[in-house]
Amino acid sequence: MVLVTGGTGLVGAHLLLHLIENGENVRAIYRNQNNIQKTKSLFELYKKGDLFEKINWLEADILDVPSLEIAFTGIEYVYHCAALISFNPKDEEALRKTNIEGTANMVNFSLAYGIKKFCFVSSIAALGDIAPHETHITEETDWNPEKPHSDYAISKYGAEMEVWRGVQESLDVIIINPGVILPSIPVAKIYPEGSSELYTKVANGLPFYMLGSTGFITVEDVVQIACKLMKSDIKNERFTLIADNIIFRDIFNTIADAFKVKRPRIHATPFSMNLIWIADALFSTLFFRKRSITKATAKASYSKHLYSNEKIKTALGTVFSDVHQYIKASKL
């Protein structure tokens, strides 16, 4: 039996669908009964509602040790997708607890229950810091603790350290580091948070564009690659998963064209983005509201990070979906 954490989230729900379509016996843990409805809606969107009934749902929490004892009974393989994603400095403690401590619990139980293989869904945020002589960030790029990192990045890096500890104690693992994971536009309506917010903002007339870049990938590609790696003989390796490095302006333009709205036309410079996050921090403090932009997200909007996907292409011969075509087609 396969255990999936984060099964009510974007990646986890797609993973459940993929596993069940391929005949796997799957258990998924959840914390909130209401969130299961999202996964059910996803299955129904793909006209696979009958497959949803095959999921063995179990109420458990990666931070609740007694509940994990039940969850791991009879399990052979684990996909650990559950994580807290936030760039709000106020969430530092929660990020570390969920992403690091929660992953440590999953690794400990995997060791105790003799799990055959463990897949951890990390992030490109946990990859290293590019050196002056390098052009692309790879799986081998060194993490520089003296350089600034978001609390989210630190928590995912710390989680990876727990997974590598598991390797030292004889656990076979796969770590994947996806870039910005994009769903189809219909799926984004079910999961409107996270990367799906790009669709909402542009569709609502976002006037600004940024010239920073990062790696993007479709959620289906992430799931299919994760499953192929788990089925392969490859173990104790990490893989950067991006289809391409894309400038934010170009992604915004593709989304705008899909929704038939005006493209963002005002360049948000690094100077203006820094002013915006400072102002947002001030207003959020004064009016007790949630941050809409942080120093980390502002910096990401104008940073030009280039990631290499050569390792996964060499290992599996992976051919990635074209992100721009994926967005355009998903609107139909």
C-alpha positions as CSV (number, residue, x, y, z in Angstrom):
1,M,0.0,0.0,0.0
2,V,1.1,3.6,-0.8
3,L,0.8,6.4,1.8
4,V,0.3,10.0,0.5
5,T,0.5,13.1,2.7
6,G,-0.9,16.3,1.5
7,G,-3.6,14.5,-0.5
8,T,-6.0,17.4,-0.2
9,G,-3.5,19.8,-1.8
10,L,-2.8,20.5,-5.5
11,V,0.1,18.1,-6.0
12,G,-1.2,15.4,-3.6
13,A,-4.6,15.3,-5.2
14,H,-3.2,14.8,-8.7
15,L,-0.8,12.2,-7.3
16,L,-3.7,10.3,-5.8
17,L,-5.5,10.3,-9.1
18,H,-2.4,9.1,-11.0
19,L,-1.7,6.3,-8.5
20,I,-5.2,5.0,-8.5
21,E,-5.5,5.2,-12.3
22,N,-2.4,3.0,-12.3
23,G,-3.9,0.4,-10.0
24,E,-2.2,1.3,-6.8
25,N,-3.7,0.7,-3.4
26,V,-3.6,4.1,-1.7
27,R,-4.0,5.6,1.7
28,A,-4.2,9.4,2.1
29,I,-4.1,11.2,5.4
30,Y,-6.1,14.4,6.1
31,R,-6.4,16.9,9.0
32,N,-9.7,18.6,8.0
33,Q,-12.7,16.6,6.6
34,N,-13.8,19.6,4.6
35,N,-10.6,19.7,2.6
36,I,-11.3,16.3,1.2
37,Q,-14.0,17.9,-0.9
38,K,-11.3,19.6,-3.0
39,T,-9.8,16.3,-3.9
40,K,-13.2,14.9,-4.8
41,S,-13.9,18.0,-7.0
42,L,-10.7,17.4,-8.8
43,F,-11.5,13.7,-9.5
44,E,-15.0,14.8,-10.7
45,L,-13.5,17.5,-13.0
46,Y,-11.5,14.8,-14.7
47,K,-14.6,12.6,-14.8
48,K,-13.0,10.1,-12.4
49,G,-15.4,10.4,-9.6
50,D,-15.7,6.6,-9.3
51,L,-11.9,6.4,-8.6
52,F,-12.2,8.8,-5.7
53,E,-14.1,6.1,-3.7
54,K,-11.0,3.9,-3.9
55,I,-8.9,6.2,-1.6
56,N,-8.4,4.9,1.9
57,W,-8.8,8.2,3.8
58,L,-7.4,8.4,7.4
59,E,-7.5,11.3,9.7
60,A,-3.9,12.0,10.8
61,D,-1.3,14.8,11.1
62,I,2.4,14.6,10.4
63,L,2.9,16.4,13.7
64,D,0.8,14.0,15.7
65,V,2.9,10.9,16.4
66,P,0.1,8.6,17.6
67,S,-2.0,9.2,14.5
68,L,1.0,8.3,12.3
69,E,1.4,4.9,14.0
70,I,-2.0,4.0,12.5
71,A,-1.3,5.6,9.2
72,F,1.9,3.7,8.5
73,T,0.3,0.2,9.2
74,G,0.6,-1.9,6.1
75,I,2.5,0.8,4.1
76,E,5.3,0.0,1.7
77,Y,5.9,3.3,-0.2
78,V,5.5,6.9,0.9
79,Y,5.0,10.2,-1.0
80,H,5.4,13.1,1.4
81,C,3.7,16.1,-0.2
82,A,2.4,17.8,2.8
83,A,4.0,21.2,3.6
84,L,3.3,24.7,4.7
85,I,3.9,27.3,2.0
86,S,4.3,30.9,3.2
87,F,6.6,33.8,2.8
88,N,5.2,35.8,5.7
89,P,7.9,36.3,8.3
90,K,5.3,35.8,11.0
91,D,5.0,32.2,9.9
92,E,8.6,31.3,10.6
93,E,7.9,29.1,13.6
94,A,5.0,27.3,11.9
95,L,7.1,26.7,8.8
96,R,9.9,25.1,10.7
97,K,7.6,23.0,12.8
98,T,5.5,21.7,9.9
99,N,8.2,21.4,7.2
100,I,11.1,20.2,9.3
101,E,9.6,18.5,12.3
102,G,6.8,17.0,10.3
103,T,9.3,15.6,7.7
104,A,11.5,14.3,10.6
105,N,8.4,12.4,11.9
106,M,7.7,10.9,8.4
107,V,11.3,9.8,8.1
108,N,11.4,8.3,11.5
109,F,8.2,6.3,10.9
110,S,9.5,5.2,7.5
111,L,12.6,3.8,9.1
112,A,10.7,2.1,11.9
113,Y,8.2,0.5,9.5
114,G,10.7,-0.6,6.9
115,I,9.4,1.6,4.1
116,K,10.8,0.4,0.7
117,K,11.1,3.9,-0.8
118,F,10.3,7.4,0.3
119,C,9.6,10.4,-2.1
120,F,9.9,13.9,-0.7
121,V,8.4,16.8,-2.6
122,S,10.8,19.7,-1.9
123,S,11.2,22.9,-3.8
124,I,13.7,24.8,-6.0
125,A,13.8,27.2,-3.0
126,A,15.9,24.5,-1.2
127,L,18.5,24.4,-3.9
128,G,21.9,26.1,-3.5
129,D,23.1,29.6,-4.2
130,I,24.7,30.2,-7.5
131,A,28.4,31.0,-7.5
132,P,30.0,33.7,-9.7
133,H,31.4,31.1,-12.1
134,E,28.1,29.3,-12.5
135,T,25.3,30.1,-15.0
136,H,22.6,27.7,-13.7
137,I,21.5,26.3,-10.4
138,T,21.8,22.5,-10.3
139,E,21.3,19.7,-7.7
140,E,25.0,20.1,-6.9
141,T,24.9,23.9,-6.3
142,D,26.1,24.6,-2.7
143,W,23.8,26.1,-0.2
144,N,25.4,29.2,1.3
145,P,24.1,29.7,4.9
146,E,25.6,33.2,4.9
147,K,23.3,34.4,2.1
148,P,19.8,35.5,2.8
149,H,17.0,32.9,2.4
150,S,13.3,33.1,3.0
151,D,12.0,31.2,6.0
152,Y,10.2,28.9,3.6
153,A,13.4,28.1,1.8
154,I,15.2,27.4,5.1
155,S,12.4,25.1,6.2
156,K,12.5,23.1,3.0
157,Y,16.3,22.9,3.2
158,G,16.0,21.7,6.8
159,A,13.4,19.1,5.7
160,E,15.8,17.8,3.1
161,M,18.5,17.4,5.8
162,E,16.0,15.1,7.7
163,V,15.5,13.1,4.5
164,W,19.2,12.7,4.0
165,R,19.5,11.6,7.6
166,G,17.1,8.9,6.7
167,V,19.4,7.8,3.9
168,Q,22.3,7.4,6.4
169,E,20.0,5.2,8.4
170,S,19.2,2.9,5.4
171,L,16.1,4.5,4.0
172,D,15.9,4.6,0.2
173,V,14.7,8.0,-0.9
174,I,13.9,10.3,-3.9
175,I,13.8,14.1,-3.5
176,I,12.2,16.2,-6.2
177,N,12.7,20.0,-6.3
178,P,9.9,21.4,-8.5
179,G,9.8,25.0,-9.6
180,V,6.6,27.0,-9.6
181,I,3.9,24.4,-10.1
182,L,1.1,25.5,-12.3
183,P,-2.3,23.8,-12.5
184,S,-4.7,24.0,-15.4
185,I,-7.1,27.0,-15.3
186,P,-10.1,24.9,-14.3
187,V,-8.1,23.2,-11.5
188,A,-7.0,26.6,-10.3
189,K,-10.6,27.3,-9.4
190,I,-10.6,24.3,-7.1
191,Y,-7.2,25.3,-5.6
192,P,-7.2,29.1,-5.8
193,E,-4.2,29.6,-3.4
194,G,-0.5,29.5,-4.2
195,S,0.6,29.6,-7.8
196,S,-3.1,29.7,-8.9
197,E,-3.2,33.3,-7.7
198,L,-1.2,34.2,-10.8
199,Y,-4.3,33.4,-12.8
200,T,-6.6,35.3,-10.6
201,K,-4.5,38.4,-10.5
202,V,-3.9,38.6,-14.2
203,A,-7.5,37.8,-15.0
204,N,-8.6,40.6,-12.7
205,G,-6.5,43.1,-14.6
206,L,-3.0,43.1,-13.0
207,P,-1.4,46.2,-14.4
208,F,2.2,45.4,-13.5
209,Y,4.8,43.0,-14.9
210,M,8.2,42.0,-13.6
211,L,11.3,41.0,-15.5
212,G,12.6,38.5,-13.0
213,S,12.5,34.8,-13.9
214,T,12.3,31.4,-12.3
215,G,11.5,27.8,-13.2
216,F,7.9,26.7,-14.0
217,I,6.4,23.2,-14.4
218,T,2.9,21.7,-14.8
219,V,1.4,19.8,-11.9
220,E,0.9,16.7,-14.1
221,D,4.6,16.6,-15.0
222,V,5.6,16.8,-11.3
223,V,3.3,13.8,-10.5
224,Q,4.3,11.7,-13.4
225,I,8.0,12.2,-12.9
226,A,7.7,11.5,-9.1
227,C,6.0,8.2,-9.9
228,K,8.5,7.2,-12.5
229,L,11.3,7.8,-10.1
230,M,9.7,5.8,-7.4
231,K,9.2,2.9,-9.9
232,S,12.7,3.0,-11.1
233,D,15.9,1.7,-9.6
234,I,17.1,5.2,-8.9
235,K,17.5,6.0,-5.2
236,N,19.1,8.5,-2.9
237,E,19.1,11.3,-5.5
238,R,17.5,14.7,-5.8
239,F,16.1,16.1,-9.1
240,T,15.3,19.6,-10.2
241,L,11.9,19.6,-11.9
242,I,11.3,22.6,-14.2
243,A,10.0,22.6,-17.8
244,D,11.7,26.0,-18.5
245,N,13.0,29.2,-17.0
246,I,10.5,31.8,-17.8
247,I,10.3,35.6,-17.3
248,F,7.3,36.6,-15.2
249,R,6.2,39.1,-17.9
250,D,5.9,36.2,-20.4
251,I,3.9,34.0,-18.1
252,F,1.6,37.0,-17.3
253,N,1.1,37.7,-21.0
254,T,0.2,34.0,-21.7
255,I,-2.3,34.0,-18.9
256,A,-3.8,37.3,-20.1
257,D,-4.2,36.0,-23.6
258,A,-5.9,32.9,-22.3
259,F,-8.5,35.0,-20.4
260,K,-8.7,37.5,-23.2
261,V,-7.8,40.4,-21.0
262,K,-5.3,43.2,-21.3
263,R,-1.7,42.2,-20.8
264,P,0.1,43.9,-17.8
265,R,1.8,47.0,-19.3
266,I,3.7,48.7,-16.4
267,H,7.1,47.5,-15.5
268,A,7.5,47.1,-11.8
269,T,11.1,47.9,-11.2
270,P,13.2,46.4,-8.3
271,F,13.0,49.9,-6.6
272,S,9.3,50.1,-6.9
273,M,8.8,46.5,-5.7
274,N,10.9,47.2,-2.6
275,L,8.9,50.3,-1.8
276,I,5.7,48.2,-2.2
277,W,6.7,45.5,0.3
278,I,7.8,48.0,2.8
279,A,4.5,49.9,2.5
280,D,2.6,46.6,2.7
281,A,4.5,45.6,5.9
282,L,3.6,48.9,7.5
283,F,-0.1,48.7,6.6
284,S,-0.4,45.1,7.6
285,T,1.0,46.0,11.0
286,L,-1.3,49.1,11.5
287,F,-4.5,47.4,10.3
288,F,-3.8,43.8,11.4
289,R,-4.3,42.4,7.9
290,K,-2.5,39.6,6.1
291,R,0.6,40.5,4.1
292,S,0.1,40.5,0.4
293,I,3.7,40.9,-0.5
294,T,6.9,40.3,1.5
295,K,10.5,41.1,1.1
296,A,11.1,37.6,-0.2
297,T,8.4,37.7,-2.8
298,A,9.4,41.2,-3.9
299,K,13.0,40.1,-4.4
300,A,11.9,37.0,-6.3
301,S,9.9,39.2,-8.7
302,Y,13.1,40.8,-10.1
303,S,15.7,38.1,-9.5
304,K,16.8,36.2,-12.5
305,H,17.4,32.6,-11.4
306,L,18.2,30.0,-14.0
307,Y,17.7,26.3,-13.1
308,S,19.0,23.3,-14.9
309,N,16.8,20.2,-15.6
310,E,19.5,18.2,-17.4
311,K,19.8,15.6,-14.6
312,I,16.2,14.4,-14.8
313,K,16.2,14.5,-18.6
314,T,19.3,12.3,-18.6
315,A,17.9,10.0,-15.9
316,L,14.4,9.4,-17.4
317,G,14.5,11.0,-20.9
318,T,11.9,13.4,-19.6
319,V,10.1,15.6,-22.2
320,F,8.3,18.4,-20.3
321,S,5.0,19.9,-21.2
322,D,5.3,23.4,-22.8
323,V,4.0,25.7,-20.0
324,H,2.7,28.3,-22.4
325,Q,0.7,25.8,-24.5
326,Y,-0.5,24.1,-21.3
327,I,-2.0,27.4,-20.1
328,K,-3.6,28.2,-23.4
329,A,-5.1,24.7,-23.9
330,S,-6.4,24.5,-20.3
331,K,-8.7,27.4,-20.9
332,L,-10.6,25.5,-23.6
